């Protein structure tokens, strides 16, 4: 972490990427040795001089999250970093205390609600899978759901190959019920989706959804309607696992979905990775930006004048 008034000492970037991924970064992200070095220097100088950013990571991997997501547009990367730091403080119940040793978060991982698959897809993208039926909505809240997604995302965001190639999401909605939505207000749903779209430094390349129960189909449709056009176009809905396997290489899936490795083994290995990164994930809470009245105002705006929760939403 860099704090105001301290002497700045920066790491020297050393690429961990293979030649093919470096070429992808050059072609798709406008990244080469010269642009990377120059932009990192400018980014750090901007953070030093920023009147509201008091503490922030300035290591290469952290800043490259934003630069690669924004294809090395420095102004856009700076804007995203501001928003990233802001939402972490506006919504601490969603984005802070990402501690795998927290018994509740650890139990959610153990139950297999969300896991990063060990094998990448054919485009080199990291694949995250969530199984709604493995999240106990009678025991855990929407805040738990948001925090566990934040924990998993933050644990993966420093991976260089994923920064370049991006991420794909597989959502098995079997077992999804009204209980999963009941603690979400319309405003919270709008805000968390806005945070995902505008504040998270990740190249989201696609989302595959399977097994949508008829009882909650309209609510999922409502949630998708809140996304911007770019995200909407990257959502593919499949009726069943067979359709999913036509779009995704079955070999990368858990054995229960036609793959080779049992889900339980994937969970165990992924949990070990989360444990290794525990200290750096907890340390993210040290970052600090001063919040403005405008930030609070935008956070408290009602979605289209509608307030309330999904308990009041009528479903045919």
N, C-alpha and C positions, 0 to 999 in steps of 0.2 A: 504494500500500500504506500502511496505517496501522500504525505500530509503537508499542509501549508507551512512554509517557512523552512522545511527540511531540504537538505542538499539532495538533488535528484541524481540517482544512479540507475541507469537503464541497462537491461539485458541486451546482449548482442544476439540478434535473430540468427538461428541456425535451422534451416529447413529440414523437416522430417519427411518431405514428400518425394515420391518417385518421379521419374522423368515424365511419365504419362499424365500424372496429376498436375505437375507444374505446367505442362502444355495446356491442360484444360483451364487452369487459372489464368494463363496468358490470353487464351482465346475468349473465354467467357467473362472473366473478371477484370481484364486489362491490368494484370499483375505481372511484373517482372522484378528483377533485383533492384533496378534503379527506382521504379515507382514505389516499391515497398519501403525501401530505406528512406526515401524522401518524405513519403506520406506519414510514416510512423513518427518521424522527427517533428513534422508539422502538427500532428495530432497531439503529441506529448506537450509541445509548446502551448497549444491551445488549452489543454487541460490545466497546465500550470497557471495560466493567466485568467482562467475562468473565474468570475467573481463569486459564483455560487457553489462550485464544486470544491469541497474542502478535503475530501479523501476519495481516492479512486485508484484502482489498479492501473498501471501503465506498462505492464509487461507486454511483449510482442503478441503472444497468443491471445490475450484478452482484447487488445485493440484490433487485431486481425479478425476477430469475430464480426465486428461492425464494418470494417473496411471490405471484407469479402462479401458480406451480406449486401452491401450497397455498391458492389462492383467498383471499389476504389474511388467513389465520389466522396471526397473528404467532407464537404458540407452536409451531405446526407448522413454520413457515418457519425458526425458530431451531433446532429439532431437526434439520431437514434440513441446515442449514448446518454444525452440529456434526459430523454424520455424513459430510458431503461432505469437510470438512477432514480428518477422521480417516482415511477410507479412502485419501485421497491419500497419506498418510504410511505407513499400514499396507501398502499395495500400490504402492510407487513404480514397480515394473516394469510396472504397468498404467496409471498415471495421471500420471506425471511424465516430464520430458524430452520434451515434445510438440513436437519441433523438426522442421519440414518440411525443413530442410536436412540432417537426418540421412539419409545415403545410403540406408539400408534403408527408412526410412519413405517417403522420396521415391519410391523404386522401386515400393513397394506402391501408392502413389497413381498413378504413371505406368502401372502395369499395369491399372488400372481396377477394383481390388477394391472400392472404395467411392467414391461421388461424390454430392454434393448436386446434385439436378437444378435447372436454372436457373428453371423455371416451377413455381409452386405449384399445388396441386390446387384444385378448385372451391370448397373451404371455406377457402381462403387458407393452408393448412398447408404447411410446408416438407417436401419429400420427399427422403429419402435412399435411394439404391439401392446394394446390395452384390451382387457376383457371386462366389460361392464359388470357381468354377473359375479365377478370375483371381488367387487367392491361392496362391502356390507353397508348399505345406505341406512340401515337402522342403527348402526353403531357409530358411523363416521359422518362428518358434516361436509358441506361443499368446500369449506376452508381446507379440510384434510385433502380433498380431491385436488384442489388447486396447488397446494403445497407439494404433494407427491409428484405432480407433473413438473413443478418448478425444480424440485430436487433432481429428478431424472434428467431434465433438460440441461441444467447447469453442469451436471456431471459429464455431459457429452460435448459441451460447446467449445472446449479448448482443443478438441481433436482436429488437427489440421486437414486431414483427408475429408472429414465431414464438413468442415468449413467451406471447402471447395465444391464437393459433390452434392452436399445437402442431405436432407432427411426425408424419409417416407414414413407414414403412419398407417398402421393397420388397426382398425377398431372393430372388435367383435362385440356387437351390441346385444347379443343374446343375454337375457336376464336383466336387461335395462327396464326399470319400472318408474312409476311416478315418484317413488321415494328418492330416487337419484336426483330429481329436479326440485323436490319440495322445499328445500332450504335455499334455493337460488331465487333471488328477486330478479325481475326483468332488468333492473338497472345493473345489478351485479353481473348478470349474464352479458349484457352489452359491454360493460367495462372490461371483463376478463377477456372477451373476444377482441376488443380493441387493443388491449395490452399485447395479446399474442400476435396480432397482425402488425402493429406499429412499433413495438418496443423490444421484441425479442430478437437478438442477433443470430438468426438461423435461416438458412435457405430451405424453406419448406417446399419440397418438390411434388408432393402428392399425398392424398389421404384416401385409403380404401376402407369402405364401411360395409360390413356384412351383418346378416341376421337381425335386421331392425324389427322389433316387435310392433305389431299393428297398433298396440295401445299407446305407444309414444311416438309414432311416426310423425304426427303433426308438430310435436314439440321439437323434434330434430329438424324438421323442415323450417320451423321458426328460427332456430339457432343458425342454420345455414344461411337464412335470409339476411342475417346481420353481418355476414362476411362481405368483404369487398369482392369485386368481380374476379380478381386474380386468384383468390383463394377458392371461390366457388368453382371455377373452371378446373381446379385440380382435385376436386372431390369426385371419386368414383364409387357408386353404390352397387354392390353385388348381392344377389338374392341368397347365395349360399357359398360354401367353401369351394365347391367345384368351379364356380365363376371366378372366385378370387385366384385360384391356382392357374387360371388362364392368363391373368394379368401379372402375377407374381411367381417367381420361380419357387416351386414347392419345397425344394431342398433347403431353403433358408428358414422355412416355417417350423414351429414346434411339431414334434411327432404326432401330437393329437390333431394337427391340421394337415397331416400328410407329409411332414418333414422327417428328419432323421434323429433329431435330439429331443428328448422329452422336455416339456415345459419346466418341470421341476429342476432339471439340471441347468437349464438356461437361467432360471431365477437364482439358483445358488451361486453361479459364476458371476452374474451381474451384481448380486449383493456384495460379493467380495470386492468388486471394483468400486462400489459406492463406499464401502468401508475404508478403502485406501485413500479416497478423496475426501473423507469426512472433514478433516481440518480445514482444507481450502474452501470447502463449501460453506462451512460455518463462518469462516473469515470474511465472506462476501458481505456480511452485515456490518463490517467496519466502514464500508464505503458510505459517503455522506454528501448530499447536495441540499442546499437550502431551498425549501419549498416556498413558492409564491402564492398569494391569494388567488391568482388566476388558476393555478394548479388545483387548488381545493374546489374552486367553482366548477371547473370542468369535470372533476371527479364526482361531484354531487348532482350534476344535471340528470334529470329523469329522462328515460328513453321515450321520446315522443310524447311526453306528458303522462306516460303510463307508470304506475307504481304498483307494488304488490309482489306476490310470488306466484310460482307455477301451481300452487295449490288451487288458485282461483281460475286457472285456465281450463276451459271446457274442451274436452276431447270427444269427438264423435266415436 
